[in-house]
Amino acid sequence: MLVRYLKRYPELIPLFVCIGAAVGGATWFIGRSLLTHPEAAIDKKNNPYPWQRVAPNEQRKLFSTKDYSNLKHERPDYEKES
């Protein structure tokens, strides 16, 4: 039915392509955020504080102008104290 509709109105093909690309990009970004960002805690039972397990030299941003591999930042280990 969709192919027949697009054959009848070919000027709608760019609209369908743009909307499809936007939906695909949004799905990719949401999936990436859920899997890689420590702020999005999916499993709170086994890992209640995932943001504490991020290494100081680990890049978590999509794009960054800093070089995180040379960054040295000492911070206390709160998991061992409690």
C-alpha positions as CSV (number, residue, x, y, z in Angstrom):
1,M,0.0,0.0,0.0
2,L,2.8,2.4,0.8
3,V,4.6,1.7,-2.5
4,R,1.5,2.3,-4.4
5,Y,0.9,5.6,-2.5
6,L,4.5,6.7,-3.2
7,K,4.1,5.9,-6.9
8,R,1.0,8.0,-7.0
9,Y,2.6,10.9,-5.2
10,P,6.4,10.8,-5.9
11,E,7.0,14.2,-4.4
12,L,6.5,12.6,-0.9
13,I,9.6,10.3,-1.3
14,P,12.1,12.9,0.1
15,L,9.8,13.5,3.1
16,F,9.7,9.8,3.8
17,V,13.5,9.5,3.5
18,C,14.1,12.5,5.8
19,I,11.6,11.2,8.4
20,G,13.1,7.7,8.2
21,A,16.6,9.0,8.7
22,A,15.5,11.1,11.7
23,V,13.8,8.2,13.3
24,G,16.9,6.0,12.7
25,G,19.2,8.6,14.1
26,A,17.1,9.2,17.2
27,T,16.9,5.4,17.8
28,W,20.7,5.1,17.5
29,F,21.3,8.0,19.9
30,I,18.9,6.8,22.5
31,G,20.4,3.3,22.3
32,R,23.9,4.7,22.6
33,S,22.9,6.9,25.5
34,L,21.3,3.9,27.3
35,L,24.3,1.6,26.8
36,T,27.3,4.0,27.3
37,H,26.2,6.9,29.6
38,P,26.5,6.3,33.3
39,E,23.7,8.7,34.0
40,A,21.2,6.3,32.5
41,A,21.1,3.5,35.0
42,I,19.0,0.6,33.7
43,D,20.1,-2.0,36.2
44,K,19.9,-0.3,39.6
45,K,19.9,-3.5,41.6
46,N,23.4,-4.7,40.5
47,N,25.0,-1.4,39.8
48,P,23.3,1.4,41.9
49,Y,25.9,4.1,41.3
50,P,27.3,3.6,37.7
51,W,28.7,7.1,37.5
52,Q,31.3,6.2,40.2
53,R,32.9,3.6,37.9
54,V,33.8,6.0,35.1
55,A,37.6,6.3,34.8
56,P,38.9,9.9,34.9
57,N,40.5,9.5,31.5
58,E,37.5,7.9,29.8
59,Q,35.6,9.9,27.2
60,R,31.8,9.7,27.6
61,K,30.8,12.5,25.3
62,L,29.8,12.1,21.7
63,F,32.2,14.8,20.6
64,S,34.9,16.5,22.7
65,T,37.8,18.8,22.0
66,K,39.7,17.6,25.0
67,D,42.2,14.7,25.0
68,Y,41.0,12.5,27.8
69,S,43.8,10.0,27.5
70,N,46.3,12.5,29.2
71,L,43.9,13.7,31.9
72,K,45.1,12.8,35.4
73,H,42.6,13.4,38.2
74,E,42.8,11.8,41.5
75,R,39.5,11.2,43.3
76,P,38.5,9.2,46.4
77,D,37.1,5.7,46.0
78,Y,33.8,5.8,47.7
79,E,32.9,2.1,47.1
80,K,35.8,0.8,49.2
81,E,35.0,3.2,52.2
82,S,31.5,2.0,52.8
